[in-house]
Amino acid sequence: MSSRSTDSSRLRLDAVSYEDLRQQVLRRDGWRYQSCGTMANMEVHHKQFRSHSGDDSERNLITLCAVCHSSTHGT
């Protein structure tokens, strides 16, 4: 049985596959957060949160700096 759900809206990757996807998103975004331009402390953010049925897919991920990522989550 596959570790992936058949419902693509709930796709959750295993840790190794997620890290590969994370690296792909960072490369796609040029290792830079486009809004503030920083290249330090890069994090990958789910545009639609996992808790709101967001999936682990390239189209749902964006590169943010740690400060902007934290403020997006209200912390």
N, CA, C and O atoms as a Tinker XYZ file with bonds, in Angstrom:
   300  protein
     1  N      0.842000   -1.179000    0.000000    73     2
     2  CA     0.000000    0.000000    0.000000    64     1     3
     3  C      0.883000    1.235000    0.000000    63     2     4     5
     4  O      1.896000    1.271000    0.699000    81     3
     5  N      0.519000    2.235000   -0.762000    73     3     6
     6  CA     1.278000    3.469000   -0.896000    64     5     7
     7  C      1.122000    4.330000    0.347000    63     6     8     9
     8  O      0.081000    4.312000    1.004000    81     7
     9  N      2.192000    5.101000    0.668000    73     7    10
    10  CA     2.115000    6.018000    1.804000    64     9    11
    11  C      1.410000    7.313000    1.413000    63    10    12    13
    12  O      1.158000    8.164000    2.266000    81    11
    13  N      1.091000    7.466000    0.135000    73    11    14
    14  CA     0.396000    8.655000   -0.341000    64    13    15
    15  C     -1.095000    8.403000   -0.415000    63    14    16    17
    16  O     -1.540000    7.311000   -0.769000    81    15
    17  N     -1.848000    9.413000   -0.083000    73    15    18
    18  CA    -3.298000    9.329000   -0.171000    64    17    19
    19  C     -3.732000    9.420000   -1.626000    63    18    20    21
    20  O     -3.067000   10.076000   -2.428000    81    19
    21  N     -4.833000    8.774000   -1.975000    73    19    22
    22  CA    -5.352000    8.882000   -3.335000    64    21    23
    23  C     -6.056000   10.209000   -3.546000    63    22    24    25
    24  O     -6.264000   10.610000   -4.691000    81    23
    25  N     -6.429000   10.901000   -2.486000    73    23    26
    26  CA    -7.045000   12.219000   -2.581000    64    25    27
    27  C     -5.925000   13.251000   -2.676000    63    26    28    29
    28  O     -5.254000   13.525000   -1.681000    81    27
    29  N     -5.713000   13.834000   -3.874000    73    27    30
    30  CA    -4.579000   14.726000   -4.086000    64    29    31
    31  C     -4.630000   15.965000   -3.209000    63    30    32    33
    32  O     -3.589000   16.567000   -2.948000    81    31
    33  N     -5.818000   16.367000   -2.742000    73    31    34
    34  CA    -5.906000   17.541000   -1.882000    64    33    35
    35  C     -5.342000   17.265000   -0.493000    63    34    36    37
    36  O     -5.111000   18.204000    0.269000    81    35
    37  N     -5.120000   16.028000   -0.155000    73    35    38
    38  CA    -4.597000   15.667000    1.162000    64    37    39
    39  C     -3.230000   14.992000    1.057000    63    38    40    41
    40  O     -2.823000   14.289000    1.981000    81    39
    41  N     -2.525000   15.190000   -0.037000    73    39    42
    42  CA    -1.247000   14.550000   -0.252000    64    41    43
    43  C     -0.244000   14.940000    0.826000    63    42    44    45
    44  O      0.009000   16.124000    1.046000    81    43
    45  N      0.322000   13.952000    1.493000    73    43    46
    46  CA     1.363000   14.151000    2.490000    64    45    47
    47  C      2.539000   13.277000    2.092000    63    46    48    49
    48  O      2.391000   12.072000    1.890000    81    47
    49  N      3.694000   13.884000    1.983000    73    47    50
    50  CA     4.877000   13.153000    1.584000    64    49    51
    51  C      5.639000   12.643000    2.793000    63    50    52    53
    52  O      5.547000   13.202000    3.886000    81    51
    53  N      6.397000   11.568000    2.580000    73    51    54
    54  CA     7.295000   11.100000    3.629000    64    53    55
    55  C      8.423000   12.129000    3.771000    63    54    56    57
    56  O      8.580000   12.995000    2.909000    81    55
    57  N      9.193000   12.043000    4.829000    73    55    58
    58  CA    10.196000   13.056000    5.152000    64    57    59
    59  C     11.233000   13.246000    4.050000    63    58    60    61
    60  O     11.596000   14.383000    3.749000    81    59
    61  N     11.713000   12.183000    3.450000    73    59    62
    62  CA    12.731000   12.280000    2.402000    64    61    63
    63  C     12.143000   12.947000    1.159000    63    62    64    65
    64  O     12.768000   13.835000    0.580000    81    63
    65  N     10.961000   12.531000    0.752000    73    63    66
    66  CA    10.313000   13.120000   -0.421000    64    65    67
    67  C      9.989000   14.591000   -0.181000    63    66    68    69
    68  O     10.117000   15.407000   -1.093000    81    67
    69  N      9.571000   14.939000    1.031000    73    67    70
    70  CA     9.268000   16.333000    1.345000    64    69    71
    71  C     10.531000   17.190000    1.278000    63    70    72    73
    72  O     10.496000   18.309000    0.766000    81    71
    73  N     11.641000   16.670000    1.793000    73    71    74
    74  CA    12.897000   17.431000    1.738000    64    73    75
    75  C     13.329000   17.643000    0.283000    63    74    76    77
    76  O     13.818000   18.719000   -0.061000    81    75
    77  N     13.158000   16.642000   -0.564000    73    75    78
    78  CA    13.455000   16.796000   -1.996000    64    77    79
    79  C     12.581000   17.900000   -2.602000    63    78    80    81
    80  O     13.075000   18.745000   -3.349000    81    79
    81  N     11.294000   17.889000   -2.282000    73    79    82
    82  CA    10.371000   18.914000   -2.783000    64    81    83
    83  C     10.751000   20.285000   -2.241000    63    82    84    85
    84  O     10.720000   21.271000   -2.978000    81    83
    85  N     11.102000   20.358000   -0.988000    73    83    86
    86  CA    11.514000   21.617000   -0.360000    64    85    87
    87  C     12.712000   22.208000   -1.097000    63    86    88    89
    88  O     12.732000   23.400000   -1.404000    81    87
    89  N     13.703000   21.376000   -1.377000    73    87    90
    90  CA    14.882000   21.834000   -2.113000    64    89    91
    91  C     14.508000   22.311000   -3.523000    63    90    92    93
    92  O     15.057000   23.293000   -4.020000    81    91
    93  N     13.577000   21.609000   -4.151000    73    91    94
    94  CA    13.104000   21.985000   -5.486000    64    93    95
    95  C     12.443000   23.369000   -5.452000    63    94    96    97
    96  O     12.677000   24.184000   -6.345000    81    95
    97  N     11.634000   23.637000   -4.449000    73    95    98
    98  CA    10.956000   24.929000   -4.309000    64    97    99
    99  C     11.978000   26.034000   -4.054000    63    98   100   101
   100  O     11.874000   27.115000   -4.633000    81    99
   101  N     12.964000   25.775000   -3.193000    73    99   102
   102  CA    14.003000   26.767000   -2.931000    64   101   103
   103  C     14.772000   27.103000   -4.210000    63   102   104   105
   104  O     15.059000   28.271000   -4.472000    81   103
   105  N     15.106000   26.084000   -5.006000    73   103   106
   106  CA    15.781000   26.321000   -6.290000    64   105   107
   107  C     14.887000   27.110000   -7.235000    63   106   108   109
   108  O     15.338000   28.061000   -7.873000    81   107
   109  N     13.612000   26.715000   -7.327000    73   107   110
   110  CA    12.663000   27.409000   -8.201000    64   109   111
   111  C     12.596000   28.897000   -7.866000    63   110   112   113
   112  O     12.552000   29.739000   -8.763000    81   111
   113  N     12.590000   29.215000   -6.579000    73   111   114
   114  CA    12.450000   30.594000   -6.119000    64   113   115
   115  C     13.802000   31.318000   -6.033000    63   114   116   117
   116  O     13.881000   32.434000   -5.520000    81   115
   117  N     14.842000   30.686000   -6.531000    73   115   118
   118  CA    16.154000   31.333000   -6.578000    64   117   119
   119  C     16.782000   31.556000   -5.219000    63   118   120   121
   120  O     17.592000   32.467000   -5.050000    81   119
   121  N     16.420000   30.734000   -4.249000    73   119   122
   122  CA    16.960000   30.834000   -2.891000    64   121   123
   123  C     16.772000   32.250000   -2.336000    63   122   124   125
   124  O     17.623000   32.767000   -1.613000    81   123
   125  N     15.643000   32.862000   -2.689000    73   123   126
   126  CA    15.395000   34.233000   -2.272000    64   125   127
   127  C     13.894000   34.420000   -2.053000    63   126   128   129
   128  O     13.074000   33.916000   -2.820000    81   127
   129  N     13.554000   35.145000   -1.003000    73   127   130
   130  CA    12.171000   35.530000   -0.784000    64   129   131
   131  C     11.936000   36.774000   -1.610000    63   130   132   133
   132  O     12.582000   37.796000   -1.382000    81   131
   133  N     11.041000   36.710000   -2.549000    73   131   134
   134  CA    10.851000   37.770000   -3.524000    64   133   135
   135  C     10.312000   39.068000   -2.922000    63   134   136   137
   136  O     10.571000   40.136000   -3.475000    81   135
   137  N      9.590000   39.019000   -1.835000    73   135   138
   138  CA     9.000000   40.225000   -1.260000    64   137   139
   139  C     10.037000   41.101000   -0.565000    63   138   140   141
   140  O     10.146000   42.288000   -0.871000    81   139
   141  N     10.794000   40.535000    0.361000    73   139   142
   142  CA    11.770000   41.356000    1.081000    64   141   143
   143  C     13.179000   41.186000    0.521000    63   142   144   145
   144  O     14.077000   41.944000    0.887000    81   143
   145  N     13.392000   40.203000   -0.364000    73   143   146
   146  CA    14.665000   40.034000   -1.050000    64   145   147
   147  C     15.754000   39.339000   -0.263000    63   146   148   149
   148  O     16.857000   39.149000   -0.777000    81   147
   149  N     15.476000   38.959000    0.956000    73   147   150
   150  CA    16.507000   38.315000    1.758000    64   149   151
   151  C     16.873000   36.948000    1.187000    63   150   152   153
   152  O     16.069000   36.296000    0.520000    81   151
   153  N     18.086000   36.541000    1.462000    73   151   154
   154  CA    18.553000   35.213000    1.052000    64   153   155
   155  C     18.996000   34.413000    2.282000    63   154   156   157
   156  O     19.650000   33.380000    2.142000    81   155
   157  N     18.650000   34.878000    3.469000    73   155   158
   158  CA    19.046000   34.218000    4.706000    64   157   159
   159  C     17.840000   33.566000    5.363000    63   158   160   161
   160  O     16.714000   34.049000    5.248000    81   159
   161  N     18.093000   32.474000    6.045000    73   159   162
   162  CA    17.056000   31.795000    6.828000    64   161   163
   163  C     15.815000   31.462000    6.006000    63   162   164   165
   164  O     14.692000   31.759000    6.413000    81   163
   165  N     16.028000   30.847000    4.854000    73   163   166
   166  CA    14.920000   30.488000    3.958000    64   165   167
   167  C     14.108000   29.332000    4.529000    63   166   168   169
   168  O     14.655000   28.357000    5.045000    81   167
   169  N     12.809000   29.465000    4.425000    73   167   170
   170  CA    11.871000   28.426000    4.842000    64   169   171
   171  C     10.831000   28.257000    3.746000    63   170   172   173
   172  O     10.557000   29.183000    2.983000    81   171
   173  N     10.262000   27.077000    3.679000    73   171   174
   174  CA     9.215000   26.812000    2.691000    64   173   175
   175  C      7.879000   26.800000    3.428000    63   174   176   177
   176  O      7.716000   26.129000    4.447000    81   175
   177  N      6.936000   27.554000    2.888000    73   175   178
   178  CA     5.635000   27.772000    3.520000    64   177   179
   179  C      4.518000   27.199000    2.649000    63   178   180   181
   180  O      4.547000   27.333000    1.426000    81   179
   181  N      3.548000   26.570000    3.276000    73   179   182
   182  CA     2.344000   26.104000    2.582000    64   181   183
   183  C      1.396000   27.295000    2.422000    63   182   184   185
   184  O      0.944000   27.867000    3.414000    81   183
   185  N      1.097000   27.664000    1.184000    73   183   186
   186  CA     0.162000   28.772000    0.939000    64   185   187
   187  C     -1.191000   28.450000    1.550000    63   186   188   189
   188  O     -1.786000   29.275000    2.243000    81   187
   189  N     -1.669000   27.241000    1.286000    73   187   190
   190  CA    -2.872000   26.749000    1.969000    64   189   191
   191  C     -2.361000   25.808000    3.046000    63   190   192   193
   192  O     -1.790000   24.760000    2.744000    81   191
   193  N     -2.566000   26.183000    4.304000    73   191   194
   194  CA    -2.028000   25.425000    5.425000    64   193   195
   195  C     -2.448000   23.958000    5.362000    63   194   196   197
   196  O     -3.536000   23.633000    4.887000    81   195
   197  N     -1.580000   23.085000    5.843000    73   195   198
   198  CA    -1.920000   21.657000    5.937000    64   197   199
   199  C     -3.188000   21.473000    6.766000    63   198   200   201
   200  O     -4.025000   20.627000    6.453000    81   199
   201  N     -3.321000   22.261000    7.813000    73   199   202
   202  CA    -4.494000   22.144000    8.685000    64   201   203
   203  C     -5.788000   22.548000    7.988000    63   202   204   205
   204  O     -6.880000   22.282000    8.489000    81   203
   205  N     -5.656000   23.194000    6.827000    73   203   206
   206  CA    -6.815000   23.568000    6.021000    64   205   207
   207  C     -6.818000   22.786000    4.709000    63   206   208   209
   208  O     -7.247000   23.293000    3.673000    81   207
   209  N     -6.343000   21.565000    4.769000    73   207   210
   210  CA    -6.313000   20.625000    3.633000    64   209   211
   211  C     -5.304000   20.991000    2.550000    63   210   212   213
   212  O     -5.423000   20.515000    1.421000    81   211
   213  N     -4.316000   21.826000    2.865000    73   211   214
   214  CA    -3.259000   22.136000    1.904000    64   213   215
   215  C     -2.373000   20.925000    1.695000    63   214   216   217
   216  O     -2.068000   20.194000    2.638000    81   215
   217  N     -1.965000   20.720000    0.462000    73   215   218
   218  CA    -1.157000   19.546000    0.167000    64   217   219
   219  C      0.325000   19.894000    0.092000    63   218   220   221
   220  O      0.708000   21.063000    0.046000    81   219
   221  N      1.145000   18.847000    0.080000    73   219   222
   222  CA     2.580000   18.973000   -0.136000    64   221   223
   223  C      2.811000   18.897000   -1.635000    63   222   224   225
   224  O      3.097000   17.827000   -2.172000    81   223
   225  N      2.687000   20.034000   -2.310000    73   223   226
   226  CA     2.921000   20.090000   -3.750000    64   225   227
   227  C      3.638000   21.397000   -4.070000    63   226   228   229
   228  O      3.527000   22.371000   -3.326000    81   227
   229  N      4.365000   21.412000   -5.166000    73   227   230
   230  CA     5.119000   22.604000   -5.536000    64   229   231
   231  C      4.211000   23.819000   -5.696000    63   230   232   233
   232  O      4.594000   24.930000   -5.328000    81   231
   233  N      3.020000   23.623000   -6.238000    73   231   234
   234  CA     2.120000   24.758000   -6.461000    64   233   235
   235  C      1.589000   25.348000   -5.153000    63   234   236   237
   236  O      1.116000   26.484000   -5.143000    81   235
   237  N      1.660000   24.601000   -4.059000    73   235   238
   238  CA     1.157000   25.077000   -2.775000    64   237   239
   239  C      2.284000   25.566000   -1.855000    63   238   240   241
   240  O      2.031000   25.925000   -0.705000    81   239
   241  N      3.515000   25.582000   -2.352000    73   239   242
   242  CA     4.648000   25.968000   -1.524000    64   241   243
   243  C      5.314000   27.220000   -2.066000    63   242   244   245
   244  O      5.377000   27.432000   -3.277000    81   243
   245  N      5.808000   28.043000   -1.159000    73   243   246
   246  CA     6.504000   29.277000   -1.516000    64   245   247
   247  C      7.654000   29.480000   -0.530000    63   246   248   249
   248  O      7.575000   29.064000    0.626000    81   247
   249  N      8.714000   30.121000   -1.000000    73   247   250
   250  CA     9.861000   30.417000   -0.150000    64   249   251
   251  C      9.617000   31.724000    0.600000    63   250   252   253
   252  O      9.261000   32.741000    0.004000    81   251
   253  N      9.814000   31.677000    1.910000    73   251   254
   254  CA     9.725000   32.859000    2.768000    64   253   255
   255  C     10.963000   32.906000    3.646000    63   254   256   257
   256  O     11.565000   31.869000    3.924000    81   255
   257  N     11.348000   34.094000    4.084000    73   255   258
   258  CA    12.395000   34.177000    5.099000    64   257   259
   259  C     11.751000   33.808000    6.440000    63   258   260   261
   260  O     10.528000   33.830000    6.576000    81   259
   261  N     12.573000   33.477000    7.411000    73   259   262
   262  CA    12.059000   33.035000    8.709000    64   261   263
   263  C     11.185000   34.098000    9.374000    63   262   264   265
   264  O     10.169000   33.767000    9.985000    81   263
   265  N     11.569000   35.367000    9.260000    73   263   266
   266  CA    10.802000   36.450000    9.888000    64   265   267
   267  C      9.415000   36.560000    9.251000    63   266   268   269
   268  O      8.407000   36.624000    9.954000    81   267
   269  N      9.371000   36.582000    7.912000    73   267   270
   270  CA     8.080000   36.687000    7.216000    64   269   271
   271  C      7.236000   35.430000    7.439000    63   270   272   273
   272  O      6.016000   35.516000    7.576000    81   271
   273  N      7.886000   34.269000    7.475000    73   271   274
   274  CA     7.156000   33.030000    7.704000    64   273   275
   275  C      6.507000   33.055000    9.085000    63   274   276   277
   276  O      5.341000   32.690000    9.237000    81   275
   277  N      7.254000   33.479000   10.071000    73   275   278
   278  CA     6.718000   33.565000   11.428000    64   277   279
   279  C      5.542000   34.527000   11.494000    63   278   280   281
   280  O      4.532000   34.229000   12.132000    81   279
   281  N      5.662000   35.679000   10.842000    73   279   282
   282  CA     4.555000   36.645000   10.886000    64   281   283
   283  C      3.336000   36.143000   10.128000    63   282   284   285
   284  O      2.206000   36.485000   10.475000    81   283
   285  N      3.556000   35.333000    9.091000    73   283   286
   286  CA     2.428000   34.733000    8.356000    64   285   287
   287  C      1.607000   33.842000    9.271000    63   286   288   289
   288  O      0.385000   33.760000    9.143000    81   287
   289  N      2.285000   33.179000   10.191000    73   287   290
   290  CA     1.614000   32.284000   11.137000    64   289   291
   291  C      1.193000   32.999000   12.412000    63   290   292   293
   292  O      0.640000   32.377000   13.319000    81   291
   293  N      1.450000   34.301000   12.490000    73   291   294
   294  CA     1.038000   35.080000   13.646000    64   293   295
   295  C      1.823000   34.807000   14.899000    63   294   296   297
   296  O      1.314000   34.977000   16.007000    81   295
   297  N      3.090000   34.374000   14.733000    73   295   298
   298  CA     3.902000   34.107000   15.919000    64   297   299
   299  C      5.051000   35.072000   16.025000    63   298   300
   300  O      5.840000   34.992000   16.966000    81   299
